[in-house]
Amino acid sequence: MPLISGANVAPPVGEIYLTAAATMTITDTTTYFVLDNAANTALGSVSRLFDKPSNSRLRYTGTNPAILHIAMSVSFTTDSNSQIIRFVIQKNGATITGSEQQRKTGTGTDVGSTAIHASVAVVTNDYLTIGIRNGSSASDASIVNMNLFAMAMPA
């Protein structure tokens, strides 16, 4: 087994995913809104040393500090045409540098998708969330599918 923070243990791994579509209310073009109204999220069965204390929040519960590789994928539609939708991964409510991705939808019924990979150091009770903003207008978006995955890398 790999070494994680000096201990010979299996690496922490966590996953949350959307179990049913969720509408995101977007009220301006500059704020990242956390996917926290997505009540239809579940903790993946492979999760170890992670939990889901509230909707769309993946929390690290390990006692040793860890460096995580994070992967996120999402598919979505928008309420209006030609919308530029941006996503980020956040740690404790702050955007992880380098994690922003954007996708433009042609028509509101287009299903757009994007993926993000990032890395971040965490300690006990740090949590990950996904932020969304519409850079084009205050038009809402519907999240069709979402998966947020984190796995500790060898220290």
C-alpha positions in Angstrom: 0.0 0.0 0.0 1.2 3.5 -0.6 2.5 5.8 2.1 0.1 8.6 3.1 1.6 11.1 5.5 4.0 8.6 6.8 1.5 5.8 7.6 1.2 2.5 5.8 -2.6 2.7 5.1 -4.9 2.7 2.2 -5.3 6.2 0.7 -8.3 8.3 1.5 -10.8 8.5 -1.3 -14.2 10.3 -1.5 -16.9 10.7 -4.1 -20.3 12.5 -4.2 -22.6 12.4 -7.2 -26.0 13.8 -8.3 -28.9 11.3 -8.1 -31.4 13.6 -9.9 -31.3 16.8 -11.8 -31.1 20.1 -9.8 -31.8 23.6 -10.8 -29.3 26.3 -9.9 -30.7 29.8 -9.3 -28.2 32.3 -10.7 -28.8 36.0 -9.8 -25.8 37.7 -11.2 -22.8 37.2 -13.5 -19.9 37.6 -11.1 -20.7 35.3 -8.1 -19.9 31.6 -8.0 -23.0 29.9 -6.5 -22.2 26.7 -4.7 -24.1 23.6 -5.8 -25.5 23.4 -2.3 -29.2 23.3 -3.3 -28.6 20.0 -5.0 -30.4 17.9 -2.3 -30.1 14.9 -4.6 -26.5 14.1 -3.9 -25.2 10.8 -2.5 -21.8 9.7 -1.0 -20.1 7.2 -3.2 -19.8 3.7 -1.8 -16.0 3.7 -2.3 -15.6 6.7 0.0 -13.0 6.2 2.8 -12.1 9.0 5.3 -14.6 11.3 3.6 -18.2 12.0 4.4 -21.1 14.2 3.1 -22.2 16.4 6.0 -24.5 18.5 3.9 -25.8 18.5 0.3 -23.0 18.7 -2.3 -20.2 18.9 0.3 -17.4 16.3 0.3 -15.5 16.6 3.6 -12.2 15.0 4.5 -12.4 13.2 7.9 -8.9 11.7 8.0 -6.6 12.7 10.8 -3.4 13.0 8.7 -2.9 15.9 6.3 -3.2 14.9 2.7 -2.7 16.2 -0.8 -5.7 15.4 -3.0 -6.1 14.9 -6.7 -9.6 16.1 -7.4 -11.7 15.3 -10.5 -15.1 16.8 -11.3 -17.4 16.2 -14.2 -20.7 17.9 -14.8 -23.4 18.2 -17.5 -25.9 20.9 -17.6 -28.5 22.9 -19.6 -29.3 26.6 -19.4 -32.6 28.6 -19.4 -31.3 30.9 -22.2 -29.4 30.6 -25.4 -25.6 31.4 -25.9 -24.7 31.2 -22.2 -21.1 30.9 -21.0 -21.2 28.8 -17.8 -18.1 28.6 -15.6 -17.4 26.0 -12.9 -14.7 25.9 -10.2 -13.8 23.5 -7.4 -13.7 25.2 -4.0 -12.0 24.2 -0.7 -13.8 25.6 2.4 -15.6 28.0 0.2 -12.6 29.5 -1.6 -11.8 28.7 -5.3 -8.9 26.4 -5.8 -6.4 28.3 -8.0 -6.4 26.9 -11.6 -9.6 25.0 -11.3 -11.9 27.1 -13.4 -13.4 25.8 -16.6 -16.0 27.3 -18.9 -18.4 26.0 -21.5 -20.7 27.9 -23.9 -24.1 26.4 -24.7 -25.7 27.2 -28.1 -29.3 26.8 -27.2 -30.8 26.4 -23.7 -31.7 22.8 -24.5 -28.1 21.9 -25.4 -26.6 19.6 -22.8 -23.1 21.0 -22.2 -20.5 19.2 -20.2 -17.0 19.9 -18.7 -14.5 18.4 -16.4 -11.9 19.8 -14.0 -8.8 18.3 -12.4 -7.1 20.0 -9.5 -4.9 19.3 -6.5 -5.1 20.7 -3.0 -3.7 20.1 0.5 -6.3 19.3 3.2 -6.5 18.7 6.9 -9.3 17.2 9.0 -12.8 18.7 8.2 -11.7 20.6 5.1 -14.4 20.3 2.5 -14.8 20.5 -1.2 -17.7 22.0 -3.2 -18.4 23.0 -6.8 -19.1 26.6 -7.7 -21.1 27.7 -10.8 -21.6 31.0 -12.4 -23.1 32.3 -15.6 -20.8 34.8 -17.3 -23.4 35.8 -19.8 -26.5 36.7 -17.8 -28.5 36.0 -14.6 -30.1 33.0 -16.4 -30.4 29.8 -14.4 -28.8 26.4 -15.1 -30.0 22.9 -14.6 -27.4 20.4 -13.5 -28.1 17.1 -15.3 -25.3 15.0 -13.9 -22.4 15.7 -11.6 -19.6 13.7 -10.0 -16.9 15.0 -7.6 -14.1 12.6 -6.7 -11.0 13.1 -4.5 -8.1 10.8 -3.8 -5.0 11.3 -1.7 -1.7 11.2 -3.5 1.4 9.7 -1.8 3.1 12.2 0.4 
